[in-house]
Each structure stands twice: as C-alpha cells, then as structure tokens.
C-alpha cells in the first residue's frame, strides 16, 4: 500500500487544514507561505518531521511531509509570531 501524496491543486484554497496524508516539500512551502529552503532547514534541524521517499528525479530521493505534522507546525509558527 502506497502513501497518499496530496497536491495543492486537489485541496480547496479555503481549507483551514490539510487532509490526512503527505505533501511534497515544494507544496508544503507554498501552503506555509515560506521558501522551500526554509522548510528544508526546518526538516534538517529536526523542527519539522519528514520522510524521504524514492523519486524518479535526478536526485533519486525527495522529502514528503505528513500533513498532520504540517498543520501542527503552522499553528505553532502562527502562535510564536503573534507574541
């Protein structure tokens, strides 16, 4: 059984949270309103959990982020920036 990877085009723009599953690093960055490099740094520092998955691209691997982790991270970032 494979994992469900959502594309932002499949999710309504007014959705408060992402549905259960995974999104790519690029889509996570778009949804959070930050650069892909900022998401990559959060993954490498351990602040945002992610999974590596085999890819057909030239790198051979890509990060996918669980949507539940992304929803929690977005709430935490909003809370911290409101202080």
ABEGO torsion letter per residue (X at the ends): XBBBBBBAAABBAABABBBBEBBBAAAAAAAAGBBAAAAAAAAAAGABBBBBBBBABAAGBBBBBBAAAAAAAAAAAAAAAAX
